[in-house]
Every structure is written in C-alpha cells, then in structure tokens.
Amino acid sequence: MKTATLAAALVLAMPTFAFAQDKCYDDAKTQYDLNQCAGASLGKSDKKLNELYTQIEARLKDDANTRKLLVQAQRDWTKFRDAECNFQTSLAAGGSMLPMLVAQCLDDLTQLRVKNFEGYLKCQEGDMSCPVPAAN
C-alpha cells in the first residue's frame, strides 16, 4: 500500500517536472539532485514573493491599519501554506522523496501567492476591491 501511495505521489508530482523551466530536473541523476532542484526553485519563488511584499509594504506606508492587515495575512498565509504542504505530502513521510515533494508544494503555493501580489500591484485607482493603492 505504501509503495502504491508513493507511486501515486510521484505521478502527481510529474507535472512539476514536465513544466520545469529549469534544466536542473533534466540534469538530475539522483533523488538528492531532484531534492536540490526543488529547493532551488522554491528559493527563487520565495525571493520573488519577498520582493513583491516589500513593494506592497511601501505602497501601504501611509496606511498603518492596512499594513498591519497585510502583515497578519502573510503570517496566516505562511502557516496555511506550511500546514497544507505537510498534509499533501504526509504519505511520503520518511521517504527520500519527501523533501522534493514538500519543496514542490511550497513552491506551487508560493507561486500562487506571487500571482496574487502581482495583481495587488496592478490595482487601478479607485478599485475598492483591491487593498493596495495604485502606484503614484
């Protein structure tokens, strides 16, 4: 049963391999290499997220209440992301694929958050559904 579960997890992870823009996965020869590729991809996504977060914070410099909400939302989102990935990868616990699967999950959710932040930075003046003011 555990083998079937790990095989299913690998199949579910395949789209990430197939669409990796990074040549890293093509060159990987061991599970350790794959784990490193996934970690590097997560690092790039996390860096982008932090850059966008800083830009959003700067736009909110004159709005302490909304900035406080941003900080809390990001803390809560990080807790959710980590918990979700722990849940999604729980069947691979103890296996050599676990670091790769966790990093891929974290990366996928981080990339979604990046898209959200990019959207916030494109808000139009007067858009009351967007919490970030338009650029001056």
Secondary structure, DSSP 8 states (H G I E B T S, - for coil): -HHHHHHHHHHHHHHHHHH--STHHHH--SHHHHHHHHHHHHHHHHHHHHHHHHHHHHHTTT-HHHHHHHHHHHHHHHHHHHHHHHHHTGGGTTSTTHHHHHHHHHHHHHHHHHHHHHHHTT--TT-TT-SS----
